[in-house]
């Protein structure tokens, strides 16, 4: 999922191969998520120097800003600095490949998004991929939802107004950040499930897609909340609904598509991962440091201000979520023929 380059209206933005033939057992067996038995102990004393955190997107997006906020908070519990390095390219595959190929000593780790494992392998034709079993998942950190957004002058005041289009004969246009992204998939699946005539209009990222809604180039769009929040807070745009399973703690007043009767949940989780053979002492030290860092008041304030929810779980739960999301998305992709043509 590409990061937003929208700067004037917001300060951020915010996919890896999961073999389509893998079953649940094979998938989870291939994921290096345990805190033990992951690799030879690299000796005591980790870390003895600074750690690089590879952000697989350009500066200024959601992933980058989360990383930089945590990077400051983690210095004390880690005992050394965490250097944030941006490696943008191929929808996060470039930076993640670098992490997978790095020396398995714990000094180069990554911050990939879940969509790289769940959507791009199924929707992105010829997409660059990295297998999850090339990585060792350290810890989950955040999850961002996908929200429907419309112009303040739009006749769509709530998600119910959109649902009411069924049978009207009207065709709407919807903007998104590109095929293979959560904003594309959430909307496309929703309109199919709701029986709404809709034509997608791709843009080069979440920022441009939100700008298209602002400029009334499309009837409706979708974004991560951080991408459109400034325009919503200023009253220029309006959020209509969210594609979370339950109402989001950060968006408690926004109805979900699920509560309207649609079995559709789409979000973007982010987690820390390293090379597959990263030693246990490094994994344990990183887990403990991140668990302390996420307690920092400035980090909590950042999440709340940007409508980002916590997803602080162990590696096994991260892998389980990715597998579950992949299977749920695949059922809808197959049902509606949304795969690469």
Secondary structure, DSSP 8 states (H G I E B T S, - for coil): -------SS-S-----B--TT--HHHHHHHSB--SSSSS----SS--SS-EEEEESS-TTSHHHHHHHHHHHHHHHHHSS-EEEEE---GGGHHHHHHHHHS-TTSSEEE--BTHHHHTHHHH-TT----BGGGEEEEEEEEEEEEEEEEETTSS--SHHHHHTTTTS--EEEEEES-TTSHHHHHHHHHHHHHT-EEEEEE-SSHHHHHHHHHTTSSSEEEEEHHHHHHHHHTTSEEEEEE-SSS--TT-TTS-BTGGGT-----EEEEEEEEETT--HHHHHHHHHHHHHHTT-HHHHHHHHHTT-EE---BHHHHHHHHHHHHHHHHHHHHHHT-S--
